[in-house]
Amino acid sequence: MSVTRLHVRAWRHLPQVLAATLGSAMQARGAPGCLAVAVLSESLRTYWTRTAWQDEAAMLAYVKAGKHGRIMGRVMLWCDESSVVHWTEDVDELPTWQIAHRRLSEQGRHFPPPRAAAGPAPLSAPFPAPCARRWRELRIK
């Protein structure tokens, strides 16, 4: 499984982020080993993706190839926050958005890293759970 969350830095970057997100999702749909793909527009500047893969090798091949591979270096130019998490699970369907949020909050890599509170206490979720409305979610595969 793989989950990403992007928060777009400025309105002027929206066309590039939307094109990159949809292009990457379409690439995933046709990628060998891809089981499912969904994109969520949480707000006009926050986007989530969920993908399910046959195995980690298939996911990593997709990440480095095609449109997705080309846009990875631009994400931090377009976005002021990005988060990603990957995990292995024996199911062929996507996790719910609530599970995706929990995994991303607890195990994800966040760029830039959230500021830690005083002391070594673990951070709570650096962002709220997505508000998934049917008309804002696009299941591509």
C-alpha positions as CSV (number, residue, x, y, z in Angstrom):
1,M,0.0,0.0,0.0
2,S,1.1,3.6,-0.6
3,V,-0.5,6.8,0.6
4,T,0.5,10.4,-0.2
5,R,-0.7,13.8,0.8
6,L,0.2,17.0,-0.9
7,H,-0.6,20.6,0.2
8,V,-0.1,23.0,-2.7
9,R,2.1,26.0,-1.8
10,A,0.2,28.6,-3.9
11,W,-2.7,28.9,-6.3
12,R,-0.4,29.4,-9.2
13,H,1.0,25.8,-8.8
14,L,-2.4,24.2,-9.0
15,P,-2.4,23.4,-12.7
16,Q,1.0,21.7,-12.5
17,V,0.0,19.7,-9.4
18,L,-3.4,18.6,-10.8
19,A,-1.8,17.6,-14.1
20,A,1.0,15.7,-12.3
21,T,-1.4,14.0,-9.9
22,L,-3.8,12.8,-12.6
23,G,-0.9,11.9,-14.9
24,S,0.7,9.8,-12.1
25,A,-2.5,8.2,-11.3
26,M,-3.1,7.2,-14.9
27,Q,0.4,5.9,-15.1
28,A,-0.2,3.8,-11.9
29,R,-3.4,2.4,-13.4
30,G,-1.5,0.9,-16.3
31,A,1.6,-0.1,-14.3
32,P,2.4,-3.8,-13.8
33,G,1.4,-5.0,-10.4
34,C,-1.0,-2.1,-9.6
35,L,-4.2,-3.3,-8.0
36,A,-6.1,-0.1,-7.2
37,V,-5.7,3.7,-7.4
38,A,-7.7,6.5,-5.9
39,V,-7.2,10.3,-5.7
40,L,-9.0,12.6,-3.2
41,S,-9.3,16.3,-3.5
42,E,-9.7,17.2,0.1
43,S,-9.7,21.0,-0.7
44,L,-8.6,23.1,-3.6
45,R,-5.0,22.9,-2.3
46,T,-4.8,19.5,-0.6
47,Y,-4.7,16.2,-2.4
48,W,-4.4,12.5,-1.3
49,T,-3.6,9.4,-3.2
50,R,-4.0,5.7,-2.3
51,T,-2.5,2.9,-4.3
52,A,-2.5,-0.9,-3.7
53,W,0.3,-3.0,-5.3
54,Q,0.9,-6.6,-5.9
55,D,4.3,-6.3,-4.2
56,E,6.9,-3.7,-3.2
57,A,9.0,-4.3,-6.3
58,A,6.1,-3.3,-8.5
59,M,5.5,-0.1,-6.5
60,L,9.2,0.9,-6.5
61,A,9.4,0.4,-10.3
62,Y,6.4,2.7,-10.8
63,V,7.8,5.4,-8.4
64,K,11.0,5.7,-10.4
65,A,9.5,5.5,-13.9
66,G,7.6,7.7,-16.3
67,K,5.7,10.8,-15.2
68,H,5.9,10.0,-11.5
69,G,9.7,9.7,-11.7
70,R,9.9,13.0,-13.5
71,I,7.7,15.0,-11.1
72,M,9.2,13.8,-7.8
73,G,11.9,16.5,-7.9
74,R,9.3,19.3,-8.5
75,V,7.0,18.4,-5.6
76,M,8.7,20.6,-3.1
77,L,8.7,23.5,-5.5
78,W,4.9,23.2,-5.9
79,C,4.0,22.1,-2.4
80,D,4.7,23.4,1.1
81,E,3.9,20.0,2.6
82,S,4.1,16.5,1.3
83,S,3.8,13.2,3.2
84,V,4.2,9.6,2.1
85,V,3.9,6.2,3.7
86,H,4.2,2.6,2.4
87,W,3.3,-0.7,4.1
88,T,2.7,-4.3,3.3
89,E,-0.7,-5.9,3.8
90,D,-2.4,-9.0,2.5
91,V,-5.4,-7.4,0.9
92,D,-6.2,-6.5,-2.7
93,E,-8.3,-3.4,-2.0
94,L,-7.5,0.1,-0.9
95,P,-7.5,1.1,2.8
96,T,-10.1,3.6,3.9
97,W,-9.1,7.2,4.0
98,Q,-9.3,7.0,7.8
99,I,-6.8,4.1,7.8
100,A,-4.6,6.0,5.3
101,H,-4.6,9.0,7.6
102,R,-3.7,7.0,10.6
103,R,-0.8,5.2,8.8
104,L,0.4,8.4,7.3
105,S,0.3,10.2,10.7
106,E,2.0,7.4,12.6
107,Q,4.5,6.0,10.1
108,G,4.8,8.5,7.3
109,R,7.7,10.6,6.1
110,H,6.8,14.3,6.1
111,F,8.5,17.0,4.1
112,P,9.3,19.4,5.7
113,P,9.3,17.4,9.0
114,P,6.7,18.7,11.4
115,R,8.2,20.7,14.3
116,A,8.5,18.6,17.5
117,A,6.9,19.8,20.7
118,A,9.3,20.4,23.6
119,G,10.7,17.1,24.8
120,P,10.8,13.7,23.1
121,A,7.1,13.0,23.1
122,P,5.8,11.6,19.8
123,L,3.9,14.0,17.5
124,S,0.2,13.6,17.1
125,A,-1.1,13.8,13.5
126,P,0.5,16.8,11.8
127,F,-2.7,17.4,9.8
128,P,-6.4,16.6,10.1
129,A,-8.0,13.5,8.7
130,P,-9.3,13.9,5.1
131,C,-13.0,14.7,4.7
132,A,-13.8,12.2,2.0
133,R,-16.9,13.2,0.0
134,R,-17.9,10.9,-2.9
135,W,-17.8,13.7,-5.5
136,R,-14.3,14.6,-4.5
137,E,-12.8,11.1,-4.8
138,L,-11.7,9.6,-8.1
139,R,-11.2,5.9,-8.2
140,I,-9.1,5.2,-11.3
141,K,-8.7,1.5,-10.9
